[in-house]
Structure formats: C-alpha cells, structure tokens
Amino acid sequence: MTDRDSSPPPALEHRAGQWARPSEHLHAPPNLSKDDAPNIEGRRPVAPSAGFGQLWEKEYRVQLPVASSAREVTGYWKREFGNLWPPGHRYSASLRGIQPGEVAAVELPVPGGTRLSTGVRVLFSGDTSFTLETSEGHMFAGWIQSSVDGDPGELTARVLVVMRANDPLYELGLRLGGHKREDEFWSHSLRELAEHFGAPPRVSVRHRLIDPKVRWRAIGNVRKNAWLHTLAHGSTLPARRLVRRFRGQPAQEPSDLER
C-alpha cells in the first residue's frame, strides 16, 4: 500500500453492501458550522499505511443471545451509533446518517481538560456491518468496522479496529494510557448495545500487534494533528467573535468545542 492508499481492508471485501467512492479530500457535513467541525474540510481519509506508530489490530466483541436478527441489531446500531458512546464524546453525522461516503464530526475529551475535534468518513455500509475510515489529524490512521454475525439467538456484535497512531504525539499518548482509554470506549459502546437488547453486557477485548516498528517517514503528520489544531481554534475564538461583531454578523451559538 502507498501512503495515500484508502482502499478497504481485505477482510471486508466479501461483505455485500455499498462502498464509498474514492475521495481525495473530505468535506464537513453541511448541517454543521466550521466551529463545530474545524478539522475536516480539505483533510484526506487515511489508511493505516499512512500512519506513524505501531500497527495494531484490536477486536471488541459481545454475545447477543437475543431473538433479533443481525440486520435488526445493525440497523439500531447505525441509528444510535453516537448515542452509545461514553458521556462527553460526540458524534455529529450528516442528515443522511451512516451512508457510504458520508462524513461525521467527532469531539472527544482528552487528558488535561481539553477537547479534540476531528472527523471520520463512512467507507462501507451494509445490512450487517459498517466501516469508518479516519481523517488526517485523527488520533490514528485506520479503519473501524462494526458488525453483527450469526443467527437469532446466537448473535455476536464486534468492533474491529486496524490502526497506526497518526503522528509521534499520538503514539506517545497511546503508550501512556491511550490504548486503555480506547478499550474503555468501545467496551462501553458494546455494553450499551447489549443492554438495549437485554443481553449480558460482557465484552471481550483482544489486541494483536502486527508491526512493532514506527514509520519515521510519517513524522511530518504532526503538522495536521487535530488536537493541536483544536487548541489553536479555541484560542482564536475571542478574536473571531470580535470580527463577527465588527462586520455586523449575527453571533453564532457556541459549539461544545467553544464552551
């Protein structure tokens, strides 16, 4: 793969559904302001091959011994995807929801009381699975596949993440506790899904280190680091408000990022 490769994970190619069209650059959802999605416009979707850090495969799964079908569970998961996230995390999708090619804004709390604003793109959406790909500046370059397999009464819901930290700062953050926080994040999401369907919320976690080496040629990715850009965006808020007032523009409601 090349650094610009955004092709789908080979393990997903057999699934029936719709793929997003190839895209060089992302565009923020039209229903969100620039303040709500400051690190999306013009960024590229990135595959793991574009990242800096170690290459990981992480799997989170929960058993769903329920009467619902895999398609029904996946449909609910798509509709409520962001609502299943832990408190303080925000997923703002376009009005079309999880459809191929659609872009969503993501806001996450980070240590130190700050927030990180980034974006993801729907790479694939099918009846029983959907896959997101991250953007430049995101914590990692990679794919996030959510899927439901099995027959009613014997379903398994899983999240599969294939990732490299996007730059050295994120790689350091992962090694200093970021991997644990990600485990807690997806475990929370799957427990919420299981509890909605009345299933035991017991989540299993599996990590596999595919490549322990870092890719020093990708060190320049730090220029697009969404956390640094989010901090800069917030620090210029007073000046932007002053300019709006000077130009006679109506004041905008502050986003979660600005509060």
Summary of the structure (lengths in Angstrom):
residues: 259
radius of gyration: 18.5
end to end distance: 40.8
largest distance: 62.4
contacts: 837
relative contact order: 0.22
helix: 30%
strand: 29%
